[in-house]
């Protein structure tokens, strides 16, 4: 009996194990089929499918969708012919670069020339190519290049003290994008008249300097001066929008040369919530602005001492050569006196995002690096007013500062003598020399209407707010009445200011809480007068800066009385 019972139990257990095994195998087979189907679906996915499934902001910073095609075949051929390219190109580059080096030669040197220049035995590698869709009569190609060179470059340097030093440029590492433009397209072989080439983007450029048989650090500042000279020479000679033109067929190709196309007017208004770089006290911020990072094209603001919310209200002009690709860069530093300034943050504005002839008011977040934006630290914001004026503005729109047949091409100043300011300007000298300084004089009428949602200041959960209005340049002041026990006060008071120079002045509105033995600062609003001068009259509700909450409602009106004088 026990045998029979054990046999039955064994059969039941065996059958159960077999059933479970078969079910497990079937389940695993089904999962493998589903996984294979999913993998096959991913294999058929395009870049556009990936972007639809997961938006770009969710991708990690190292994921890049490139439209560039690989160029293994070109790299193989270039490696074979590189010895001949090196011999042919070395002398050509040497003779074309030397005059640019001389132009940017440091003041401590009397001579800066090449005594040896060869590109080396290592050929650059082209990692991708793309075709840019632009004009109908041209073909634009961009080649991405990486080069870890073993070039033999020796600079013969002479100082005014008679010291001669051979300086070797070594360990060159370069990554960038070159642009080739085949224009114009013609019906004669090779089907284009000329080739223009330029360094479209300089992603990385590293090199080291070494005095042959000595130490370059023995002459203080020499290494930095030479490195700056080399970088400035590259920036000015070949970096976009500068381009070199090689005629292929006979013809006039002057229209391909670099020419100014407009002026960018920039008003650096203020910054707020800057990172404090000082251990004792606050940072002493100043701004550096440029479109092309060359010494003579870079603007620097004044330094505002001990302030993380500086007000500059300074105006600058930049000549623009290509509004579709160029951008304005703003870099904020902490002035450390005799020591090197400490970097706070930077921001940029793409010129293609600006509407020609229209003032754009922007607040830009400062970041650590414009190329690799992985830093999420709050570095502050910078406030700009921007106006891009192409030359020949009468074709399509008018200058917003036009008045009584006198047109201003500047956000801050500029009046063309005896003609409309939208006249075509031949070159940079005309753009700068054909100016008069304009003083926009008038009466500014400001109505402080009300405030809402002000922060609690008093112990009773209320506040006794009032507003102080200050015209920055003239320091003229007005004050509203005090509204007791209110976080949503209504004033409806109007004040008039006689403004002597409207485009260079600002209105500051500071909100205070009135106390019996003093006052408590609540926040402020800062306004340039650009908008009211352009529009004549407007109402607006502004966020109160420096306060946890609160808005201020205003009505502004402008009554102009322009005065002109030669600059």
C-alpha positions as CSV (number, residue, x, y, z in Angstrom):
1,X,0.0,0.0,0.0
2,X,2.8,2.4,0.9
3,X,4.5,1.5,-2.4
4,X,1.4,2.4,-4.4
5,X,1.0,5.7,-2.5
6,X,4.6,6.6,-3.1
7,X,4.3,5.8,-6.8
8,X,1.2,8.0,-7.2
9,X,2.8,10.9,-5.3
10,X,6.0,10.6,-7.5
11,X,4.0,10.6,-10.7
12,X,2.0,13.7,-9.6
13,X,5.2,15.5,-8.6
14,X,6.9,14.5,-11.9
15,X,4.1,15.6,-14.0
16,X,3.9,18.9,-12.1
17,X,7.6,19.5,-12.7
18,X,7.2,18.8,-16.4
19,X,4.2,21.1,-16.7
20,X,6.1,23.9,-14.9
21,X,9.2,23.4,-17.1
22,X,7.1,23.5,-20.3
23,X,5.3,26.7,-19.1
24,X,8.6,28.3,-18.2
25,X,10.1,27.5,-21.5
26,X,7.1,28.8,-23.4
27,X,7.2,32.0,-21.3
28,X,10.9,32.5,-22.0
29,X,10.3,31.8,-25.7
30,X,7.6,34.4,-25.8
31,X,9.8,37.0,-24.0
32,X,12.6,36.3,-26.5
33,X,10.3,36.8,-29.4
34,X,9.0,40.1,-28.0
35,X,12.5,41.3,-27.3
36,X,13.6,40.4,-30.8
37,X,10.6,42.3,-32.2
38,X,11.4,45.3,-30.1
39,X,15.1,45.2,-31.1
40,X,14.1,45.0,-34.8
41,X,11.8,48.0,-34.3
42,X,14.6,50.0,-32.8
43,X,16.9,49.0,-35.7
44,X,14.4,50.4,-38.1
45,X,14.0,53.7,-36.2
46,X,15.3,56.9,-37.7
47,X,16.7,59.9,-35.9
48,X,13.3,61.7,-36.3
49,X,11.6,58.7,-34.7
50,X,13.9,58.9,-31.7
51,X,13.2,62.6,-31.3
52,X,9.5,62.0,-31.4
53,X,9.7,59.3,-28.7
54,X,12.0,61.3,-26.4
55,X,12.4,65.1,-26.6
56,X,15.9,66.6,-26.8
57,X,15.9,68.0,-23.3
58,X,15.7,64.5,-21.8
59,X,18.9,63.3,-23.6
60,X,22.2,63.3,-21.7
61,X,24.7,65.9,-22.9
62,X,26.9,63.3,-24.6
63,X,24.1,62.2,-27.0
64,X,24.4,64.1,-30.3
65,X,22.4,63.6,-33.5
66,X,24.7,64.5,-36.3
67,X,23.7,65.1,-39.9
68,X,27.4,64.8,-41.0
69,X,28.5,62.0,-43.3
70,X,31.6,60.0,-42.6
71,X,34.8,60.5,-44.7
72,X,36.9,57.4,-44.3
73,X,37.7,57.4,-48.0
74,X,39.0,61.0,-47.9
75,X,41.1,60.4,-44.8
76,X,42.8,57.4,-46.5
77,X,43.7,59.4,-49.6
78,X,44.8,62.4,-47.6
79,X,47.2,60.2,-45.6
80,X,48.8,59.0,-48.8
81,X,49.3,62.5,-50.3
82,X,50.0,64.3,-47.1
83,X,53.8,64.5,-47.6
84,X,53.2,66.4,-50.8
85,X,50.5,68.6,-49.2
86,X,53.0,69.4,-46.4
87,X,55.7,70.5,-48.8
88,X,53.3,72.6,-50.9
89,X,51.3,74.2,-48.2
90,X,53.9,75.0,-45.6
91,X,55.5,77.9,-47.5
92,X,52.1,79.2,-48.6
93,X,50.8,79.3,-45.0
94,X,54.1,80.8,-43.7
95,X,54.0,83.7,-46.1
96,X,50.3,84.4,-45.5
97,X,50.4,84.2,-41.7
98,X,53.6,86.2,-41.0
99,X,52.0,89.6,-41.9
100,X,49.1,88.9,-39.5
101,X,51.5,87.9,-36.7
102,X,53.3,91.1,-37.3
103,X,50.1,93.0,-37.0
104,X,49.3,91.6,-33.6
105,X,52.9,91.5,-32.4
106,X,53.2,92.2,-28.6
107,X,54.5,95.6,-27.7
108,X,57.5,94.0,-25.9
109,X,58.8,92.4,-29.1
110,X,60.6,94.1,-32.0
111,X,60.2,91.2,-34.4
112,X,58.1,88.0,-34.7
113,X,58.8,85.8,-37.7
114,X,59.0,82.1,-38.6
115,X,62.4,80.6,-38.8
116,X,60.9,77.1,-39.6
117,X,57.4,76.0,-40.5
118,X,56.4,72.5,-41.6
119,X,53.0,70.8,-41.0
120,X,54.6,67.5,-39.9
121,X,54.0,63.9,-41.0
122,X,50.6,63.4,-39.3
123,X,47.7,64.2,-41.6
124,X,44.5,65.7,-40.2
125,X,41.4,63.6,-40.0
126,X,38.0,64.7,-41.4
127,X,35.3,63.3,-39.2
128,X,32.3,64.5,-41.1
129,X,30.9,66.6,-43.9
130,X,27.5,68.3,-44.4
131,X,25.9,70.4,-47.1
132,X,24.4,73.7,-46.0
133,X,21.2,74.8,-47.8
134,X,21.5,78.5,-48.5
135,X,21.7,80.5,-51.7
136,X,20.6,79.1,-55.1
137,X,23.8,80.1,-56.9
138,X,26.3,78.5,-54.5
139,X,27.1,75.2,-52.8
140,X,28.3,75.4,-49.1
141,X,30.1,72.5,-47.5
142,X,31.2,72.1,-43.9
143,X,34.0,69.7,-43.0
144,X,34.7,68.7,-39.4
145,X,38.4,68.2,-38.8
146,X,40.5,66.8,-36.0
147,X,44.3,67.1,-36.0
148,X,46.8,66.1,-33.4
149,X,49.8,67.4,-35.2
150,X,53.6,66.8,-34.9
151,X,54.3,70.1,-36.7
152,X,57.7,71.6,-36.6
153,X,57.1,75.4,-36.0
154,X,59.8,77.7,-34.7
155,X,59.3,81.4,-34.1
156,X,62.3,83.8,-34.3
157,X,61.5,86.3,-31.6
158,X,63.5,89.5,-30.9
159,X,63.0,91.9,-28.1
160,X,63.9,95.6,-28.0
161,X,66.6,94.8,-25.5
162,X,68.4,92.9,-28.3
163,X,67.6,89.4,-26.9
164,X,66.8,86.8,-29.6
165,X,64.9,83.7,-28.7
166,X,63.8,80.7,-30.8
167,X,60.4,79.6,-29.5
168,X,59.0,76.3,-30.6
169,X,55.2,75.8,-31.0
170,X,54.5,72.1,-30.2
171,X,51.8,69.7,-29.1
172,X,49.2,71.2,-31.4
173,X,45.7,69.8,-30.9
174,X,42.9,71.2,-33.0
175,X,39.3,70.4,-33.5
176,X,37.1,72.6,-35.7
177,X,34.7,73.0,-38.7
178,X,35.9,74.4,-42.0
179,X,33.5,75.9,-44.4
180,X,33.9,75.8,-48.2
181,X,31.7,77.9,-50.4
182,X,31.7,77.2,-54.2
183,X,30.3,80.4,-55.7
184,X,29.1,81.4,-58.2
185,X,27.8,78.4,-60.1
186,X,28.4,78.7,-63.8
187,X,27.9,76.6,-66.9
188,X,31.6,76.2,-67.5
189,X,33.8,73.4,-66.1
190,X,34.4,73.0,-63.1
191,X,30.9,74.6,-62.8
192,X,31.9,77.2,-60.1
193,X,33.9,80.4,-60.4
194,X,35.7,80.6,-57.1
195,X,36.1,78.8,-53.7
196,X,36.0,80.6,-50.4
197,X,37.3,78.8,-47.3
198,X,37.0,79.8,-43.6
199,X,37.3,78.3,-40.1
200,X,33.5,78.2,-39.3
201,X,33.9,77.0,-35.7
202,X,36.9,76.5,-33.5
203,X,36.0,73.9,-31.0
204,X,39.4,73.3,-29.5
205,X,42.9,74.7,-30.1
206,X,45.7,73.7,-27.8
207,X,49.4,74.2,-28.1
208,X,52.5,74.7,-25.9
209,X,55.4,77.1,-26.3
210,X,59.0,76.2,-25.4
211,X,62.2,78.2,-25.8
212,X,64.8,76.0,-27.4
213,X,67.6,75.5,-25.0
214,X,65.9,77.7,-22.3
215,X,62.9,78.4,-20.2
216,X,60.2,80.8,-21.6
217,X,59.1,81.7,-18.0
218,X,62.4,83.6,-17.5
219,X,60.7,86.5,-19.3
220,X,57.5,87.3,-17.4
221,X,54.4,87.6,-19.6
222,X,56.2,86.5,-22.8
223,X,54.4,83.1,-23.1
224,X,50.9,84.7,-22.6
225,X,51.7,87.5,-25.0
226,X,52.8,85.1,-27.8
227,X,49.8,82.8,-27.2
228,X,47.4,85.7,-27.4
229,X,49.1,86.9,-30.6
230,X,48.7,83.5,-32.2
231,X,45.1,83.2,-31.2
232,X,44.3,86.7,-32.4
233,X,46.0,86.1,-35.7
234,X,44.0,83.0,-36.3
235,X,40.8,84.8,-35.3
236,X,41.4,87.8,-37.6
237,X,42.8,85.9,-40.6
238,X,40.7,82.8,-41.2
239,X,37.9,82.5,-38.6
240,X,34.4,83.1,-39.9
241,X,33.0,85.5,-41.2
242,X,36.5,86.2,-42.5
243,X,37.1,84.1,-45.6
244,X,39.9,83.5,-48.1
245,X,38.9,83.5,-51.8
246,X,40.6,81.3,-54.4
247,X,39.6,82.3,-58.0
248,X,39.1,79.2,-60.2
249,X,37.8,80.9,-63.4
250,X,38.6,84.5,-64.5
251,X,36.2,87.0,-63.2
252,X,35.4,89.7,-60.6
253,X,34.7,88.1,-57.2
254,X,34.8,91.2,-55.0
255,X,31.2,90.5,-53.9
256,X,32.5,87.4,-52.0
257,X,34.8,89.5,-49.8
258,X,34.0,90.2,-46.2
259,X,31.9,93.4,-45.9
260,X,30.0,95.0,-43.1
261,X,26.2,94.5,-43.4
262,X,24.9,96.3,-40.4
263,X,25.4,97.7,-36.9
264,X,24.3,96.1,-33.7
265,X,23.5,98.5,-31.0
266,X,23.8,97.2,-27.4
267,X,22.7,98.8,-24.2
268,X,24.2,96.9,-21.2
269,X,21.6,97.8,-18.6
270,X,22.2,95.8,-15.4
271,X,22.8,92.4,-13.8
272,X,21.2,90.8,-10.8
273,X,21.9,88.0,-8.4
274,X,25.5,87.6,-9.4
275,X,27.6,84.9,-7.8
276,X,29.8,86.4,-5.0
277,X,33.5,85.6,-5.7
278,X,34.9,87.6,-2.7
279,X,35.3,86.1,0.8
280,X,35.1,89.6,2.4
281,X,32.5,91.9,1.0
282,X,30.9,91.5,-2.5
283,X,32.2,91.1,-6.0
284,X,33.3,94.1,-8.1
285,X,31.7,93.1,-11.4
286,X,32.4,94.4,-14.9
287,X,31.3,93.1,-18.3
288,X,33.2,92.3,-21.5
289,X,31.2,92.2,-24.8
290,X,32.2,91.2,-28.3
291,X,30.9,89.8,-31.5
292,X,34.5,88.9,-32.7
293,X,36.9,88.3,-29.8
294,X,39.6,90.7,-31.1
295,X,41.3,93.4,-28.9
296,X,40.1,96.3,-31.0
297,X,36.6,94.9,-31.3
298,X,36.0,94.0,-27.7
299,X,34.1,96.4,-25.3
300,X,34.6,96.6,-21.6
301,X,32.2,98.3,-19.1
302,X,33.1,100.2,-16.0
303,X,33.6,98.3,-12.7
304,X,30.8,98.6,-10.1
305,X,32.4,98.1,-6.7
306,X,30.9,95.8,-4.0
307,X,27.6,95.1,-5.8
308,X,26.0,91.8,-6.9
309,X,23.2,93.8,-8.6
310,X,25.2,96.3,-10.7
311,X,23.6,99.0,-12.9
312,X,25.8,100.0,-15.9
313,X,23.4,101.6,-18.4
314,X,26.2,101.7,-21.0
315,X,25.9,101.7,-24.8
316,X,28.1,100.0,-27.4
317,X,28.2,99.5,-31.1
318,X,29.4,96.5,-33.1
319,X,30.0,96.1,-36.8
320,X,28.2,93.0,-38.2
321,X,29.5,91.1,-41.2
322,X,27.1,88.1,-41.2
323,X,23.9,88.4,-39.2
324,X,22.9,84.8,-39.9
325,X,25.8,83.2,-38.0
326,X,27.3,85.8,-35.7
327,X,26.4,86.3,-32.1
328,X,27.0,88.7,-29.2
329,X,28.8,87.3,-26.2
330,X,28.7,88.9,-22.8
331,X,31.2,87.8,-20.1
332,X,31.0,89.0,-16.5
333,X,34.1,89.2,-14.3
334,X,34.9,90.1,-10.7
335,X,37.7,92.8,-10.7
336,X,40.5,91.7,-8.4
337,X,42.7,94.8,-8.8
338,X,46.3,93.9,-9.7
339,X,45.4,90.2,-9.7
340,X,43.7,88.4,-12.6
341,X,40.0,89.0,-12.7
342,X,37.7,86.1,-11.7
343,X,35.2,84.8,-14.1
344,X,31.5,84.9,-13.0
345,X,29.5,83.8,-16.0
346,X,28.7,84.4,-19.7
347,X,25.8,84.5,-22.0
348,X,25.2,85.0,-25.8
349,X,22.5,86.3,-28.2
350,X,22.2,85.0,-31.7
351,X,21.8,87.8,-34.2
352,X,19.4,85.8,-36.3
353,X,17.0,85.9,-33.3
354,X,16.8,89.7,-33.6
355,X,14.2,91.4,-35.7
356,X,15.9,94.2,-37.7
357,X,14.9,97.7,-36.7
358,X,13.1,96.5,-33.5
359,X,14.5,97.0,-30.0
360,X,14.6,93.7,-28.1
361,X,14.7,93.7,-24.3
362,X,16.2,90.5,-22.8
363,X,17.3,89.0,-19.5
364,X,20.0,86.3,-20.1
365,X,21.0,83.6,-17.6
366,X,24.7,83.4,-17.1
367,X,26.4,80.0,-17.6
368,X,29.9,78.7,-17.1
369,X,30.5,77.6,-20.7
370,X,28.6,78.5,-23.9
371,X,29.5,75.2,-25.6
372,X,29.0,72.6,-22.9
373,X,26.1,73.8,-20.7
374,X,26.2,71.1,-18.0
375,X,26.6,73.6,-15.1
376,X,23.2,74.1,-13.4
377,X,24.6,76.6,-10.8
378,X,22.8,79.9,-10.6
379,X,25.4,82.5,-11.6
380,X,23.0,85.4,-12.1
381,X,21.4,87.3,-15.0
382,X,22.3,90.2,-17.3
383,X,19.9,92.7,-18.8
384,X,20.4,94.0,-22.4
385,X,18.6,96.1,-24.9
386,X,19.5,95.2,-28.5
387,X,18.8,96.8,-31.9
388,X,20.2,95.4,-35.1
389,X,20.2,97.9,-38.0
390,X,21.2,96.5,-41.4
391,X,22.6,98.9,-43.9
392,X,20.0,100.0,-46.5
393,X,17.2,99.8,-43.9
394,X,14.8,101.7,-46.2
395,X,14.3,98.4,-48.1
396,X,11.6,96.8,-46.1
397,X,11.4,98.8,-42.8
398,X,12.2,102.1,-41.2
399,X,14.5,102.9,-38.4
400,X,12.5,103.2,-35.1
401,X,14.4,106.3,-34.1
402,X,13.4,108.3,-37.1
403,X,12.0,111.7,-36.4
404,X,11.5,114.8,-38.6
405,X,13.6,113.3,-41.5
406,X,16.5,112.8,-39.1
407,X,17.2,109.1,-38.6
408,X,19.2,107.6,-35.8
409,X,20.8,104.3,-36.4
410,X,21.8,103.8,-32.8
411,X,19.9,102.7,-29.7
412,X,21.7,105.4,-27.8
413,X,23.0,108.0,-30.2
414,X,23.7,108.6,-33.9
415,X,22.3,111.0,-36.4
416,X,23.4,111.0,-40.0
417,X,24.4,114.4,-41.2
418,X,22.0,115.9,-43.7
419,X,20.4,112.6,-44.8
420,X,18.3,109.7,-43.7
421,X,20.2,107.4,-41.4
422,X,19.1,104.4,-43.5
423,X,21.4,105.4,-46.4
424,X,23.7,102.6,-47.4
425,X,27.1,102.9,-45.8
426,X,30.1,101.8,-47.7
427,X,32.4,100.7,-44.8
428,X,33.1,100.8,-41.1
429,X,34.7,104.2,-41.3
430,X,31.6,105.7,-42.8
431,X,29.4,104.0,-40.2
432,X,31.4,105.6,-37.4
433,X,32.5,108.9,-38.8
434,X,29.1,110.0,-40.3
435,X,27.5,110.6,-36.9
436,X,26.4,113.3,-34.6
437,X,25.6,112.9,-31.0
438,X,21.9,113.2,-30.3
439,X,20.5,114.4,-27.0
440,X,16.8,113.4,-26.6
441,X,15.4,116.1,-24.2
442,X,11.9,116.1,-23.0
443,X,9.4,115.6,-20.1
444,X,8.8,112.2,-18.7
445,X,5.4,111.8,-16.9
446,X,5.2,108.8,-14.6
447,X,2.0,107.7,-12.9
448,X,2.5,105.2,-10.1
449,X,-0.9,103.5,-10.2
450,X,-0.7,100.7,-7.6
451,X,1.1,97.7,-6.2
452,X,-0.1,94.2,-5.5
453,X,1.0,91.2,-3.4
454,X,3.7,93.1,-1.5
455,X,5.7,91.1,1.0
456,X,4.7,91.3,4.7
457,X,7.1,93.6,6.7
458,X,5.2,94.7,9.8
459,X,4.6,92.4,12.8
460,X,0.8,92.8,12.3
461,X,1.0,91.2,8.9
462,X,0.8,94.4,6.9
463,X,3.0,97.1,5.5
464,X,2.9,100.9,5.1
465,X,4.4,101.2,1.5
466,X,5.5,104.2,-0.5
467,X,7.6,104.6,-3.7
468,X,10.6,106.7,-4.3
469,X,11.2,107.6,-8.0
470,X,14.7,108.6,-9.0
471,X,16.1,109.8,-12.4
472,X,19.6,108.3,-12.3
473,X,21.5,110.9,-14.3
474,X,20.1,114.1,-12.8
475,X,19.3,112.4,-9.5
476,X,15.9,114.2,-9.5
477,X,13.6,112.5,-7.0
478,X,9.9,112.3,-6.2
479,X,8.0,110.3,-3.5
480,X,4.5,109.0,-3.3
481,X,2.3,109.2,-0.2
482,X,2.3,106.4,2.4
483,X,-0.6,104.0,2.3
484,X,-1.1,102.5,5.7
485,X,-1.7,98.9,6.5
486,X,-1.9,97.6,3.0
487,X,-0.1,95.0,0.8
488,X,-2.1,96.1,-2.3
489,X,-1.8,99.9,-2.1
490,X,-3.3,102.3,-4.7
491,X,-1.6,105.6,-5.2
492,X,-2.6,107.0,-8.7
493,X,-0.1,109.8,-8.3
494,X,1.6,111.4,-11.3
495,X,5.1,113.0,-11.3
496,X,7.0,114.9,-14.1
497,X,10.7,114.8,-14.7
498,X,12.6,117.1,-17.0
499,X,15.0,114.7,-18.9
500,X,18.1,116.2,-20.4
501,X,19.4,113.0,-22.2
502,X,16.7,110.4,-22.5
503,X,18.6,107.7,-24.3
504,X,21.3,107.6,-21.6
505,X,19.1,108.0,-18.5
506,X,17.1,105.5,-16.4
507,X,14.2,105.6,-14.0
508,X,14.6,103.8,-10.7
509,X,11.5,103.1,-8.5
510,X,12.3,101.9,-5.0
511,X,9.5,100.5,-2.7
512,X,9.9,101.2,1.0
513,X,7.9,100.3,4.2
514,X,7.3,103.4,6.3
515,X,8.1,103.1,10.0
516,X,7.9,105.6,12.8
517,X,11.7,105.5,13.3
518,X,12.9,104.8,9.8
519,X,12.1,102.8,6.7
520,X,12.5,99.2,5.5
521,X,13.6,98.6,1.9
522,X,11.3,96.2,0.0
523,X,12.6,96.1,-3.6
524,X,13.0,98.1,-6.8
525,X,12.1,98.4,-10.5
526,X,14.6,99.7,-13.0
527,X,13.5,101.1,-16.4
528,X,15.4,102.5,-19.3
529,X,13.6,105.2,-21.3
530,X,14.0,103.5,-24.6
531,X,10.5,102.1,-24.8
532,X,8.7,105.2,-23.8
533,X,10.7,107.3,-26.3
534,X,9.8,104.9,-29.0
535,X,6.2,104.3,-28.2
536,X,5.4,107.7,-26.6
537,X,3.1,106.3,-24.0
538,X,2.4,102.9,-22.4
539,X,1.2,101.1,-19.3
540,X,3.0,98.1,-17.7
541,X,3.1,96.0,-14.6
542,X,6.6,95.2,-13.4
543,X,7.9,92.5,-11.0
544,X,9.6,94.1,-8.0
545,X,13.2,93.0,-7.9
546,X,14.7,92.0,-4.6
547,X,11.3,91.2,-3.1
548,X,9.8,87.7,-2.4
549,X,6.7,88.9,-4.2
550,X,5.0,92.0,-5.5
551,X,4.2,93.9,-8.7
552,X,4.1,97.6,-9.5
553,X,1.7,99.1,-12.1
554,X,2.9,102.2,-14.0
555,X,1.8,104.5,-16.7
556,X,4.6,106.4,-18.6
557,X,4.3,109.2,-21.1
558,X,7.0,111.0,-23.1
559,X,6.9,114.6,-24.5
560,X,10.0,115.1,-26.6
561,X,12.1,118.2,-27.2
562,X,15.1,117.0,-29.1
563,X,18.4,118.9,-29.2
564,X,21.3,118.1,-31.6
565,X,25.0,118.8,-31.3
566,X,28.1,117.7,-33.1
567,X,30.1,115.0,-31.4
